[in-house]
Amino acid sequence: MGGACRVKTATLFTAGPPCTDNFQVLPFTYLDKLFQSVEQGYQALKFTDEAAVEAIRGIGKTAGETDSAHGMRSWQAGQRQRSGVRADWNAVKVCDNIHTHIKHTHT
């Protein structure tokens, strides 16, 4: 789930840079839609139901909220929605979506 990746050094693991955290709030546009984080985009784009996509996209970061808390709200919204999941989601969810989100977020 959310959190920066862990990087192995010679003797221990340390936290990776913030850009490796899918919960990091760093707005980006993909398919002409604005997303606040990679997690929000991931959760929204697994649905074909436009209302579900927009409900997840509408989750904004509140004053004082951490990126982690915002990411959890996005994740929870994606878990609550049960209808309209793309039929090909299991095949495309990582390769087609996440890498593209990261590219759009950090370039």
C-alpha positions as CSV (number, residue, x, y, z in Angstrom):
1,M,0.0,0.0,0.0
2,G,1.1,3.6,0.5
3,G,4.6,4.6,1.6
4,A,7.9,5.2,0.0
5,C,9.7,2.2,-1.3
6,R,12.4,0.7,0.9
7,V,16.0,0.9,-0.5
8,K,18.5,-1.7,0.5
9,T,21.9,-0.4,1.3
10,A,24.9,-2.5,2.3
11,T,23.5,-3.3,5.7
12,L,20.0,-2.1,6.1
13,F,16.8,-0.8,4.3
14,T,16.1,2.9,4.3
15,A,13.1,4.9,3.0
16,G,13.2,5.8,-0.6
17,P,12.5,9.2,-1.9
18,P,8.9,10.6,-1.6
19,C,8.3,10.2,-5.4
20,T,8.2,6.4,-4.9
21,D,5.1,6.8,-2.6
22,N,1.9,6.2,-4.6
23,F,0.1,8.2,-1.9
24,Q,2.2,11.3,-2.4
25,V,-0.1,14.2,-3.4
26,L,1.4,15.6,-6.5
27,P,-1.4,16.6,-9.0
28,F,-1.1,15.4,-12.6
29,T,-3.3,15.2,-15.6
30,Y,-3.9,11.9,-17.4
31,L,-6.4,11.2,-20.2
32,D,-7.6,14.9,-19.7
33,K,-8.4,14.2,-16.0
34,L,-6.7,15.7,-13.0
35,F,-5.6,13.3,-10.3
36,Q,-4.1,14.2,-6.9
37,S,-1.9,11.1,-6.5
38,V,-1.0,7.9,-8.3
39,E,-3.2,6.0,-5.9
40,Q,-6.2,8.2,-6.7
41,G,-5.6,7.6,-10.5
42,Y,-5.1,3.9,-10.0
43,Q,-8.4,3.6,-8.0
44,A,-10.4,5.7,-10.4
45,L,-9.2,4.2,-13.6
46,K,-10.2,0.7,-12.7
47,F,-13.8,1.6,-13.3
48,T,-15.8,2.0,-16.5
49,D,-18.6,3.8,-14.6
50,E,-18.0,7.5,-15.0
51,A,-19.8,8.3,-11.8
52,A,-17.4,6.1,-9.9
53,V,-14.4,7.6,-11.6
54,E,-15.6,11.1,-10.8
55,A,-16.4,10.3,-7.2
56,I,-12.9,9.1,-6.6
57,R,-11.3,11.9,-8.6
58,G,-13.4,14.3,-6.4
59,I,-11.5,13.3,-3.2
60,G,-9.5,16.4,-2.4
61,K,-6.9,16.8,0.2
62,T,-8.3,18.6,3.2
63,A,-6.5,21.2,5.3
64,G,-3.9,19.6,7.5
65,E,-4.5,16.1,6.0
66,T,-1.4,14.1,5.3
67,D,-0.7,12.6,1.9
68,S,-1.0,9.2,3.6
69,A,-4.5,9.9,4.9
70,H,-5.6,11.3,1.5
71,G,-4.2,8.2,-0.2
72,M,-6.1,5.9,2.2
73,R,-9.4,7.7,1.5
74,S,-8.7,7.2,-2.2
75,W,-7.9,3.6,-1.7
76,Q,-11.0,3.1,0.5
77,A,-13.2,4.7,-2.1
78,G,-11.9,2.3,-4.7
79,Q,-12.6,-0.7,-2.5
80,R,-16.1,0.3,-1.7
81,Q,-17.1,0.6,-5.3
82,R,-18.0,-2.9,-6.6
83,S,-19.7,-2.4,-9.9
84,G,-18.2,-1.3,-13.2
85,V,-14.7,-2.7,-12.8
86,R,-13.0,-2.9,-16.1
87,A,-13.1,-6.4,-17.5
88,D,-9.5,-6.2,-18.4
89,W,-8.3,-4.6,-15.1
90,N,-6.2,-7.5,-13.9
91,A,-4.3,-7.6,-17.2
92,V,-3.7,-3.8,-17.5
93,K,-3.6,-2.4,-14.0
94,V,0.1,-2.4,-13.5
95,C,1.7,-2.1,-16.9
96,D,-0.7,0.2,-18.7
97,N,-1.7,2.4,-15.8
98,I,0.7,2.7,-12.9
99,H,3.8,3.2,-15.0
100,T,2.0,5.8,-17.1
101,H,0.8,7.6,-13.9
102,I,4.3,7.7,-12.5
103,K,5.6,9.0,-15.8
104,H,3.0,11.8,-15.9
105,T,3.4,12.7,-12.2
106,H,7.2,13.0,-12.2
107,T,8.1,14.4,-15.6
